[in-house]
């Protein structure tokens, strides 16, 4: 009887040792998937909110400085445009935004391929050196008024192309947030895999 109980316990331990890694992997994958869905939801919301603000004349001069309405006698409570992406800060994501070095080119952390229809957004691809768990911000204007299209924020280009980040005439502004996310399970298993979440919003300027 005693030998039978010991054999039963040994068998249970062996079965647990075989099943436990699979169960833990399933639990880890489920938690990772839930976190990924949460990140994507926040990314999409931040993209929509940022695009809504980008359509305002208050932001026509800069993506990084406070809007002009903060200088009114009764200042507005709006913040710089790119702060919208910081909704993901509590989840450990880093946010990066850079102005461009040429009005027709995206920031250095991405490449842009124009759409066959110039009134529609093109395709943005992150540079291979893009960091994981990082949100990269792309904001540009599709300028159908005869100016450069797409039109990126380029302070050093102001002399040739004007100081305004966006031009009047109900142009389209595109806000594209890209998050290069590496699941915790992939890091734990040593798998060099990353998923790029893309949240793009297109709105028409209100001026």
Backbone as numpy.savetxt, mean C-alpha at the origin, in Angstrom:
# Nx Ny Nz CAx CAy CAz Cx Cy Cz
-1.99 -56.24 32.24 -2.81 -55.04 32.24 -1.95 -53.77 32.24
-0.91 -53.78 33.13 -0.01 -52.62 33.21 0.73 -52.43 31.89
1.16 -53.53 31.30 1.89 -53.46 30.03 0.97 -52.92 28.93
-0.30 -53.29 28.99 -1.26 -52.82 27.99 -1.47 -51.30 28.09
-1.54 -50.79 29.34 -1.71 -49.34 29.54 -0.49 -48.57 29.04
0.70 -49.09 29.34 1.92 -48.43 28.88 1.98 -48.39 27.36
1.58 -49.51 26.75 1.57 -49.58 25.29 0.59 -48.57 24.70
-0.57 -48.42 25.36 -1.59 -47.48 24.89 -1.09 -46.04 24.99
-0.42 -45.72 26.12 0.12 -44.37 26.29 1.22 -44.08 25.27
2.08 -45.05 25.06 3.16 -44.88 24.08 2.59 -44.65 22.69
1.55 -45.40 22.36 0.92 -45.25 21.06 0.30 -43.86 20.91
-0.33 -43.36 22.00 -0.95 -42.03 21.97 0.11 -40.95 21.78
1.25 -41.11 22.45 2.33 -40.13 22.32 2.88 -40.11 20.90
3.03 -41.28 20.30 3.53 -41.36 18.93 2.54 -40.70 17.97
1.26 -40.99 18.16 0.23 -40.40 17.30 0.21 -38.87 17.45
0.34 -38.39 18.69 0.35 -36.95 18.93 1.56 -36.31 18.25
2.72 -36.96 18.36 3.93 -36.43 17.75 3.80 -36.34 16.23
3.04 -37.25 15.64 2.84 -37.24 14.18 1.82 -36.19 13.75
0.76 -36.03 14.57 -0.34 -35.14 14.20 -0.08 -33.68 14.60
0.59 -33.46 15.72 0.77 -32.10 16.26 1.38 -31.12 15.25
2.47 -31.46 14.55 3.04 -30.49 13.59 2.04 -30.06 12.52
1.26 -31.02 12.04 0.26 -30.69 11.00 -0.81 -29.75 11.56
-1.29 -30.06 12.78 -2.31 -29.22 13.41 -1.77 -27.81 13.65
-0.53 -27.72 14.15 0.07 -26.40 14.41 0.25 -25.61 13.12
0.64 -26.30 12.04 0.78 -25.62 10.74 -0.57 -25.09 10.26
-1.62 -25.87 10.43 -2.96 -25.43 10.02 -3.40 -24.22 10.84
-3.14 -24.26 12.15 -3.51 -23.13 13.01 -2.72 -21.88 12.61
-1.41 -22.07 12.40 -0.57 -20.94 12.00 -1.00 -20.35 10.67
-1.33 -21.21 9.71 -1.78 -20.73 8.39 -3.10 -19.98 8.50
-3.99 -20.46 9.37 -5.29 -19.79 9.56 -5.11 -18.41 10.17
-4.24 -18.31 11.18 -3.97 -17.01 11.81 -3.33 -16.06 10.80
-2.37 -16.57 10.02 -1.72 -15.75 9.00 -2.72 -15.25 7.96
-3.61 -16.13 7.54 -4.61 -15.75 6.54 -5.52 -14.65 7.09
-5.92 -14.80 8.34 -6.76 -13.77 8.96 -6.05 -12.44 9.05
-4.78 -12.48 9.40 -4.00 -11.23 9.49 -3.83 -10.61 8.11
-3.62 -11.45 7.10 -3.48 -10.95 5.74 -4.76 -10.27 5.26
-5.91 -10.87 5.55 -7.19 -10.27 5.16 -7.42 -8.95 5.88
-7.01 -8.88 7.15 -7.14 -7.63 7.90 -6.26 -6.54 7.29
-5.03 -6.89 6.95 -4.11 -5.93 6.33 -4.66 -5.42 5.00
-5.20 -6.35 4.19 -5.73 -5.94 2.90 -6.95 -5.03 3.06
-7.80 -5.34 4.03 -8.96 -4.50 4.29 -8.56 -3.09 4.70
-7.57 -2.99 5.60 -7.09 -1.68 6.02 -6.41 -0.94 4.87
-5.68 -1.68 4.04 -5.00 -1.07 2.90 -6.01 -0.48 1.92
-7.08 -1.23 1.65 -8.11 -0.76 0.73 -8.81 0.48 1.29
-9.12 0.46 2.58 -9.76 1.62 3.20 -8.87 2.85 3.17
-7.58 2.65 3.45 -6.64 3.78 3.42 -6.52 4.34 2.01
-6.53 3.48 1.00 -6.46 3.94 -0.39 -7.67 4.78 -0.75
-8.85 4.33 -0.37 -10.08 5.08 -0.67 -10.09 6.43 0.03
-9.72 6.44 1.32 -9.72 7.70 2.07 -8.71 8.69 1.50
-7.54 8.19 1.15 -6.50 9.06 0.60 -6.92 9.63 -0.75
-7.55 8.81 -1.58 -8.00 9.29 -2.89 -9.08 10.35 -2.74
-9.97 10.18 -1.77 -11.01 11.19 -1.56 -10.39 12.53 -1.19
-9.35 12.50 -0.37 -8.69 13.75 0.00 -7.88 14.33 -1.16
-7.28 13.45 -1.95 -6.43 13.91 -3.05 -7.21 14.69 -4.10
-8.53 14.53 -4.14 -9.34 15.24 -5.13 -9.57 16.71 -4.75
-9.24 17.06 -3.51 -9.50 18.42 -3.04 -8.42 19.39 -3.49
-8.82 20.62 -3.77 -7.87 21.66 -4.18 -6.85 21.95 -3.09
-7.22 21.68 -1.85 -6.30 21.92 -0.73 -4.98 21.16 -0.90
-5.01 20.03 -1.62 -3.84 19.18 -1.77 -3.16 19.32 -3.13
-3.52 20.33 -3.90 -2.98 20.45 -5.25 -1.50 20.82 -5.26
-0.99 21.29 -4.14 0.41 21.72 -4.11 1.39 20.72 -3.55
0.92 19.75 -2.77 1.87 18.82 -2.13 1.16 17.58 -1.62
1.85 16.46 -1.67 1.35 15.23 -1.06 1.84 15.08 0.38
2.92 15.76 0.71 3.55 15.54 2.01 3.33 16.69 3.00
3.06 17.89 2.50 2.86 19.03 3.40 1.39 19.11 3.82
1.10 19.80 4.95 -0.30 19.98 5.33 -1.05 20.74 4.24
-2.35 20.47 4.07 -3.12 21.16 3.03 -3.24 22.65 3.31
-3.53 23.42 2.27 -3.57 24.89 2.41 -4.66 25.35 3.36
-5.69 24.52 3.56 -6.79 24.95 4.44 -6.35 25.06 5.90
-5.18 24.51 6.24 -4.70 24.64 7.63 -4.22 26.06 7.91
-4.06 26.89 6.85 -3.62 28.27 7.02 -4.78 29.26 7.07
-6.01 28.76 6.96 -7.18 29.64 7.02 -7.36 30.21 8.43
-8.17 31.26 8.52 -8.44 31.87 9.83 -8.99 30.83 10.80
-9.90 30.01 10.27 -10.36 28.84 11.02 -9.77 27.62 10.33
-8.63 27.16 10.79 -7.93 26.09 10.07 -8.70 24.78 10.07
-8.53 24.02 8.97 -9.16 22.70 8.90 -8.32 21.69 9.69
-8.89 20.55 9.93 -8.20 19.52 10.73 -7.54 18.46 9.85
-7.47 18.70 8.53 -6.90 17.71 7.63 -5.38 17.61 7.83
-4.84 16.46 7.53 -3.40 16.21 7.68 -2.77 15.99 6.30
-1.44 15.95 6.21 -0.82 15.67 4.91 -1.39 14.41 4.27
-1.46 14.42 2.96 -2.15 13.38 2.23 -1.61 11.98 2.51
-0.31 11.84 2.58 0.28 10.50 2.69 0.13 9.89 4.07
-0.41 10.64 5.03 -0.61 10.05 6.36 -1.73 9.02 6.35
-2.53 8.98 5.28 -3.62 8.00 5.21 -3.13 6.58 5.26
-1.93 6.34 4.73 -1.40 4.98 4.72 -0.96 4.52 6.11
-0.85 5.44 7.04 -0.36 5.08 8.38 -1.43 4.39 9.22
-2.59 4.12 8.64 -3.59 3.32 9.34 -3.05 1.92 9.65
-2.03 1.50 8.91 -1.48 0.16 9.10 -0.31 0.13 10.10
0.06 1.28 10.63 1.17 1.33 11.59 0.96 0.40 12.79
-0.25 0.36 13.38 -0.43 -0.50 14.56 -0.18 -1.99 14.27
-0.23 -2.39 13.01 -0.02 -3.79 12.67 1.44 -4.06 12.29
2.30 -3.08 12.50 3.72 -3.30 12.28 4.20 -3.06 10.87
3.38 -2.43 10.02 3.78 -2.15 8.65 4.49 -0.80 8.58
5.54 -0.73 7.79 6.25 0.53 7.55 5.70 1.18 6.29
5.54 2.50 6.31 5.00 3.23 5.16 6.11 4.07 4.53
6.24 3.95 3.20 7.27 4.71 2.48 6.61 5.50 1.34
6.92 6.78 1.30 6.49 7.62 0.18 7.66 8.52 -0.23
7.93 8.59 -1.51 8.96 9.48 -2.05 8.38 10.24 -3.23
8.80 11.51 -3.38 8.49 12.23 -4.61 9.35 11.66 -5.73
8.94 11.96 -6.96 9.68 11.45 -8.12 10.82 12.39 -8.50
11.73 11.87 -9.29 12.83 12.69 -9.80 12.55 13.18 -11.23
11.44 12.72 -11.80 10.98 13.17 -13.12 9.46 13.14 -13.10
8.84 14.16 -13.67 7.39 14.28 -13.57 6.65 13.14 -14.27
7.32 12.48 -15.22 6.67 11.39 -15.96 7.06 10.01 -15.45
7.80 9.96 -14.33 8.27 8.67 -13.79 7.82 8.50 -12.35
7.55 7.25 -11.93 7.15 6.99 -10.55 8.33 7.11 -9.60
8.09 7.07 -8.30 9.20 7.02 -7.34 10.11 5.83 -7.63
11.31 5.89 -7.09 12.36 4.92 -7.44 12.03 3.49 -7.01
11.06 3.30 -6.13 10.76 1.94 -5.66 9.74 1.21 -6.53
9.44 1.76 -7.72 8.50 1.07 -8.61 8.69 1.46 -10.06
8.11 0.67 -10.95 8.11 0.99 -12.38 6.66 1.11 -12.85
6.45 1.93 -13.87 5.10 2.20 -14.36 5.02 1.90 -15.85
4.00 1.14 -16.23 3.74 0.87 -17.65 2.38 1.47 -17.97
2.35 2.39 -18.92 1.12 3.11 -19.23 0.07 2.19 -19.84
-1.16 2.53 -19.60 -2.30 1.81 -20.18 -2.42 2.20 -21.66
-2.93 1.30 -22.48 -3.15 1.62 -23.89 -4.11 2.79 -24.03
-5.02 2.92 -23.07 -5.92 4.06 -23.00 -5.33 5.04 -21.99
-4.80 6.20 -22.43 -4.11 7.11 -21.52 -5.00 7.72 -20.45
-6.32 7.55 -20.57 -7.22 8.07 -19.54 -7.41 7.09 -18.39
-6.80 5.90 -18.52 -6.94 4.86 -17.50 -5.60 4.62 -16.80
-5.64 4.16 -15.53 -4.40 3.90 -14.80 -3.55 2.84 -15.48
-2.24 2.98 -15.33 -1.32 1.98 -15.86 -1.03 0.90 -14.83
0.02 0.14 -15.09 0.41 -0.96 -14.20 1.70 -0.60 -13.47
1.66 -0.72 -12.15 2.83 -0.41 -11.33 3.39 -1.71 -10.76
4.70 -1.87 -10.86 5.38 -3.05 -10.32 6.44 -2.59 -9.33
6.45 -3.20 -8.15 7.47 -2.85 -7.15 8.84 -3.29 -7.61
9.85 -2.51 -7.24 11.24 -2.87 -7.54 11.60 -4.14 -6.76
12.50 -4.96 -7.33 12.88 -6.21 -6.63 13.43 -5.98 -5.23
14.03 -4.81 -5.01 14.63 -4.53 -3.70 13.61 -4.05 -2.67
12.34 -4.01 -3.02 11.30 -3.56 -2.08 11.30 -4.43 -0.82
11.13 -3.78 0.31 11.20 -4.47 1.60 9.86 -5.13 1.94
9.92 -6.20 2.71 8.70 -6.87 3.14 8.06 -6.12 4.30
6.77 -6.38 4.51 5.99 -5.73 5.57 6.06 -4.21 5.45
6.06 -3.73 4.22 6.20 -2.30 3.94 5.13 -1.87 2.94
4.50 -0.72 3.21 3.52 -0.13 2.30 4.22 0.91 1.45
4.13 0.76 0.14 4.71 1.74 -0.79 3.58 2.55 -1.41
3.70 3.87 -1.34 2.64 4.77 -1.76 2.94 5.35 -3.14
1.97 5.22 -4.05 2.07 5.81 -5.39 0.85 6.71 -5.59
1.07 7.99 -5.88 -0.02 8.92 -6.15 0.33 9.70 -7.41
-0.54 9.63 -8.41 -0.27 10.36 -9.65 -1.56 10.84 -10.29
-1.41 11.74 -11.27 -2.55 12.31 -11.96 -2.52 11.90 -13.42
-3.69 11.54 -13.94 -3.84 11.30 -15.37 -4.31 12.62 -15.99
-3.38 13.35 -16.57 -3.63 14.72 -17.03 -4.03 14.73 -18.50
-5.31 14.94 -18.76 -5.80 14.95 -20.13 -5.84 16.36 -20.72
-5.28 17.33 -20.00 -5.35 18.72 -20.44 -4.17 19.11 -21.33
-3.37 18.13 -21.70 -2.22 18.42 -22.55 -0.89 18.42 -21.80
-0.95 18.28 -20.47 0.27 18.23 -19.68 0.85 16.83 -19.65
1.92 16.63 -18.91 2.49 15.28 -18.79 1.47 14.31 -18.21
1.37 13.14 -18.77 0.47 12.13 -18.22 1.13 10.76 -18.32
1.29 10.04 -17.22 0.87 10.44 -15.88 1.75 11.57 -15.33
1.20 12.28 -14.39 1.91 13.41 -13.77 2.21 13.05 -12.32
3.50 12.86 -12.00 3.92 12.50 -10.66 4.39 13.74 -9.91
4.35 13.68 -8.60 4.84 14.79 -7.78 6.36 14.86 -7.89
6.85 15.98 -8.43 8.30 16.14 -8.66 8.69 17.58 -8.35
9.06 17.88 -7.10 9.42 19.26 -6.74 10.56 19.83 -7.59
11.52 19.01 -7.99 12.65 19.51 -8.78 12.25 19.81 -10.22
11.04 19.40 -10.62 10.56 19.64 -11.99 9.68 20.88 -12.08
9.53 21.61 -10.97 8.58 22.72 -10.93 8.88 23.79 -11.97
10.15 24.07 -12.22 10.49 25.13 -13.18 9.98 24.80 -14.58
10.04 23.55 -14.96 9.63 23.16 -16.31 8.16 22.79 -16.39
7.60 22.24 -15.31 6.24 21.70 -15.39 5.25 22.33 -14.42
5.69 23.34 -13.70 4.79 23.98 -12.74 4.91 23.37 -11.36
4.57 24.16 -10.36 4.75 23.73 -8.97 3.59 22.88 -8.46
2.46 22.86 -9.18 1.29 22.15 -8.68 1.45 20.64 -8.87
1.11 19.90 -7.84 1.15 18.44 -7.92 0.04 17.94 -8.83
-1.15 18.60 -8.75 -2.27 18.24 -9.60 -2.83 19.50 -10.26
-3.34 19.36 -11.45 -3.84 20.50 -12.21 -5.35 20.51 -12.26
-5.91 21.70 -12.37 -7.36 21.85 -12.40 -7.94 21.28 -13.69
-9.26 21.07 -13.70 -9.90 20.58 -14.92 -10.51 19.21 -14.76
-10.80 18.83 -13.52 -11.46 17.54 -13.25 -10.66 16.36 -13.81
-9.34 16.42 -13.65 -8.50 15.29 -14.05 -8.73 14.12 -13.10
-8.16 12.99 -13.45 -8.27 11.81 -12.58 -7.00 11.69 -11.73
-7.19 11.44 -10.44 -6.06 11.18 -9.56 -6.11 9.70 -9.16
-4.96 9.07 -9.17 -4.86 7.64 -8.86 -4.02 7.47 -7.59
-4.57 6.75 -6.64 -3.85 6.41 -5.41 -3.67 4.90 -5.39
-2.43 4.47 -5.35 -2.12 3.03 -5.40 -1.21 2.70 -4.22
-1.72 1.90 -3.29 -0.93 1.44 -2.16 -0.54 -0.01 -2.42
0.72 -0.31 -2.29 1.20 -1.68 -2.44 1.89 -2.12 -1.15
1.46 -3.26 -0.65 2.03 -3.82 0.58 2.72 -5.13 0.25
4.02 -5.16 0.44 4.77 -6.41 0.27 4.80 -7.09 1.63
4.00 -8.15 1.76 3.79 -8.78 3.06 4.36 -10.19 3.07
5.12 -10.48 4.11 5.64 -11.83 4.29 4.95 -12.48 5.47
4.18 -13.54 5.23 3.48 -14.20 6.33 4.46 -14.67 7.41
3.99 -14.63 8.64 4.83 -15.08 9.77 5.23 -16.54 9.59
4.30 -17.36 9.09 4.59 -18.78 8.90 5.71 -18.99 7.90
5.76 -18.16 6.86 6.84 -18.27 5.88 8.18 -17.93 6.52
8.18 -16.90 7.37 9.42 -16.54 8.08 9.85 -17.67 9.01
8.87 -18.26 9.71 9.16 -19.34 10.66 9.75 -20.56 9.96
9.23 -20.87 8.77 9.69 -22.04 8.02 10.90 -21.74 7.14
11.31 -20.45 7.12 12.47 -20.08 6.30 12.18 -20.05 4.81
10.90 -19.84 4.46 10.52 -19.78 3.05 10.59 -18.33 2.57
11.39 -18.02 1.57 11.53 -16.62 1.10 10.36 -16.21 0.21
9.15 -16.28 0.76 7.96 -15.96 -0.03 7.31 -14.70 0.50
6.79 -13.87 -0.41 6.09 -12.65 -0.03 4.91 -12.44 -0.97
3.86 -11.84 -0.45 2.65 -11.54 -1.22 2.54 -10.04 -1.36
2.25 -9.55 -2.56 2.07 -8.12 -2.77 0.57 -7.82 -2.83
0.07 -7.10 -1.82 -1.31 -6.64 -1.81 -1.36 -5.30 -2.54
-2.35 -5.13 -3.40 -2.47 -3.91 -4.18 -3.85 -3.31 -3.97
-3.91 -2.04 -3.52 -5.19 -1.35 -3.33 -5.14 -0.05 -4.12
-5.89 -0.01 -5.21 -5.89 1.16 -6.09 -7.26 1.82 -6.11
-7.27 3.16 -6.03 -8.51 3.93 -6.11 -8.32 5.07 -7.10
-9.31 5.27 -7.97 -9.28 6.35 -8.96 -10.46 7.28 -8.70
-10.17 8.57 -8.52 -11.21 9.57 -8.32 -10.97 10.75 -9.26
-12.02 11.51 -9.51 -11.90 12.70 -10.36 -11.75 13.93 -9.47
-10.79 14.80 -9.84 -10.53 16.00 -9.06 -11.78 16.87 -8.98
-11.93 17.54 -7.85 -13.11 18.38 -7.63 -12.85 19.84 -7.99
-11.79 20.11 -8.75 -11.50 21.51 -9.12 -10.95 21.56 -10.53
